[in-house]
Amino acid sequence: MAIGAKATVRLKFTSQKQLSTLLSALTPETNAQVTRRANVKLEKNGLTLLLTVEAEDTVALRATLNAYLRWINSTINVMHVVEDA
């Protein structure tokens, strides 16, 4: 795959538990790619999640970023519901 577009998103979390839970939930998704035109890498750096997307073009980059950001948001919402229960 030729890299035509790349983006790195840094998301800071308030707890190590929340970040670890999120990584556990999303790691399987990195093995089952959203599209063949993009690769995703998730890294933990302290309390920060680094989401790096490399894609063939901006369309694939945007689609992949949107998918991961929605999954992250959904996972965080579920964690809040569980914590409040």
C-alpha positions in Angstrom: 0.0 0.0 0.0 1.4 3.4 -1.0 0.9 6.0 1.8 -0.8 9.1 0.5 -2.2 10.5 3.7 -1.4 10.1 7.4 -2.9 11.4 10.6 -2.1 11.0 14.3 -4.7 11.7 17.0 -3.7 12.1 20.6 -6.4 11.5 23.2 -5.7 12.1 26.9 -7.5 10.0 29.5 -8.0 10.6 33.2 -7.3 7.1 34.3 -5.0 4.2 33.3 -7.9 1.8 33.8 -10.1 3.7 31.3 -7.2 3.8 28.7 -6.4 0.1 29.2 -10.1 -0.9 28.8 -10.4 1.1 25.6 -7.2 -0.4 24.2 -8.5 -3.9 25.0 -11.7 -3.2 23.2 -10.2 -1.7 20.1 -7.1 -3.8 19.6 -9.0 -6.6 17.7 -10.3 -3.9 15.3 -6.7 -3.1 14.3 -6.3 -6.7 13.1 -9.5 -6.6 11.1 -9.0 -3.5 9.0 -11.8 -1.1 8.2 -10.5 -0.9 4.7 -7.6 -2.4 2.7 -6.6 1.1 1.8 -5.6 2.1 5.4 -3.5 0.8 8.3 -4.1 1.7 11.9 -1.8 1.7 14.9 -2.9 2.2 18.5 -0.3 3.1 21.2 -0.4 3.9 24.8 1.9 6.7 26.1 1.2 7.4 29.8 -2.4 8.5 29.9 -2.5 9.3 26.2 -3.8 7.1 23.4 -2.1 7.6 20.1 -4.2 6.6 17.1 -2.2 6.7 13.9 -3.8 6.1 10.5 -1.9 5.7 7.3 -4.0 5.5 4.1 -3.6 5.5 0.4 -5.8 8.6 0.0 -7.7 11.2 2.0 -11.0 9.4 1.5 -9.7 6.2 3.1 -8.0 8.3 5.8 -11.3 10.1 6.7 -13.4 6.9 6.7 -11.0 5.1 8.9 -10.5 8.0 11.3 -14.3 8.4 11.6 -14.8 4.7 12.3 -12.2 4.6 15.1 -13.3 7.9 16.6 -16.9 6.6 16.7 -15.8 3.3 18.3 -13.7 5.3 20.9 -16.7 7.5 21.7 -19.1 4.6 22.0 -16.7 2.7 24.3 -16.2 5.7 26.5 -20.0 6.1 26.8 -20.4 2.5 27.8 -17.7 2.8 30.4 -19.4 5.8 31.9 -22.7 4.0 32.0 -21.1 1.0 33.7 -19.2 3.3 36.2 -22.5 5.1 37.1 -24.4 1.9 37.6 
